[in-house]
Amino acid sequence: MKWYKIDIETQREKSEEVSDFLLDSGCNGLQIYDPEEIERFIKELDTLEYADGSLLDPYKDSITITGYLPCDDAGKEKIDALNRKYEKVGISVTGDEGWEDNWKKYYKEFPVGRRVLICPGWKEPEKKTDRKVIYLDPGMAFGSGEHETTYMCIEALDDISLENKAVLDVGTGSGILSIIAAKLGAARVVSIDTDQTAVSTAGENISRNGASDRVRVMRCEISGTGDDRFDVIVANIVSKVLLEIKEDIRDRIKPGGRVILSGMIRDRCEEVLKDYIDAGFVLEKQKIKKEWVTLILNAQI
């Protein structure tokens, strides 16, 4: 299959706006090139074998965000909308050949929290472990476990007692959080996403981990889950959507239940937190990694 590769150069303060627009346009996952992140990485290296960070100076005021859209009429219309909205838009055509192999080349096992080990779906753990092993093949769906937002969600789930609980995973991506919830004792998990690629990938990963009896995957908005209520809701999505669905989350969380919100940068955290407090939630804990924030809320409703 052919894809439009979209590169948008923008100012750092506008990065979330651009990211939201690309995701709303149908891009399934984004890549962000940030010279400041690269410079911090270079400074942390105790070696002279890497490029001088000063080479990045001309680019520090901007970042580049990359997304992909299918090469079809709908994709072309969205490209036209992007060109009308933004000035520095680069468009090229690429195929998805080799993308899975690239994941297999660079994706390695790693522990998260106290009880979880994320392991590539095509291999066994390198050593015997007492951790809950999650076999994962992210493919083209968001959620390898390595990104700060997903990592913090895993830690939050690990800190909560999920035994015999009902869990809703909003924006499931690869299905990683749904699988972990099931492995950590949840009796029932509903895993939802609006993207068909994500739903298919999540279904495959859930089956691979032997969790199909406890995890139901649905392609729908949160409003499509009906009147069902949950003990725990986790939503790892952009701030704009977190704000839009707060009433839906409030309607579906059991009194005293916990809500894990992630996917927001620090600049948007106060706005999201205020809206959820106004909706009847109480902040239990806040986790921060780099520029990303995760909120653990209690439903006092």
Secondary structure, DSSP 8 states (H G I E B T S, - for coil): -EEEEEEEEEEGGGHHHHHHHHHHTT--S-EEE-HHHHHHHHHH---SSS--GGGGGGGTTEEEEEEEEESSHHHHHHHHHHHHH-SSEEEEEEE-TTHHHHHHHH---EEETTTEEEEETTS--SS--SSEEEEE--TTSS--S-SHHHHHHHHHHHHS--TT-EEEEES-TTSHHHHHHHHTT-SEEEEEES-HHHHHHHHHHHHHTT-TTTEEEEES-GGGGTT--EEEEEEES-HHHHHHTHHHHHHHEEEEEEEEEEEEEHHHHHHHHHHHHHTTEEEEEEEEETTEEEEEEEE--
